[in-house]
């Protein structure tokens, strides 16, 4: 057994990739809804003007991201997967139907005990697949999330 293996969460892969991309491209904007993480810390310390915090108004993050995309920016959204259900109408009307290139990631998809039943999400892939002009990628580990 190799004791030198370091376990990294899938969310960390997304975070690492976003930071690497943002270091190279000033058009990348991070739109978050009260999420923590290394990517938020990086934007606060290095590119505060490219961090938009919507608080617990998750649906607003979809509309803001669409507006940014329409002006040539490259918005990234990271939320708990169950919040995408609350954002569905705004994602559909503001992003998908107008084909705006917005990158979204849903963290903690499926059933997870620590979040309680209100935070479980087993329908996120099915309802996101119903959107036009949308591409779905379901990462299974850190490496896949980092190299999406």
Phi, psi and omega in degrees: 000138180267113181277358182268005180284129179256125179275128176234138180289154179301319180302324180295327177297316177297315180300313180298318180295317180298317179297314179301316180293317182294330177295333184262342188223111182285357177275350180282129180235136179257118179252117185232156180240077176065031179263145174267201176115165181296326181295321179296316178299317180299313180296320178300321183274334189239337184208056185304328181289350179251018176246123177240120181255118181262358182067215182271027175255066188302320182299328178297330181296326178292317180292317178297316179298319178297317179297317178298317180297322180294341180257014174094001177276168181240086184281144176236134179238133173231121179220168166298142184301324183296338179288338178296332176294321178289336183264000192307311182300316180291322176298314182297306186284322187267332183250299190293309185295332179263004177057039177282133179282097178237131177265126180236144175228138177249119181262153179058048176285158178085207183257124176220129190294323187290337180276346183079171186294334180292338183259001177284144181215108178248003183247000187301316181293322182292316181283331176289329178293339181281353182278142175285154174058033183237138176246134183248134174226124180250099180289150179248350181200180181304310186299314179296319180295323181287330185251026180294000000 
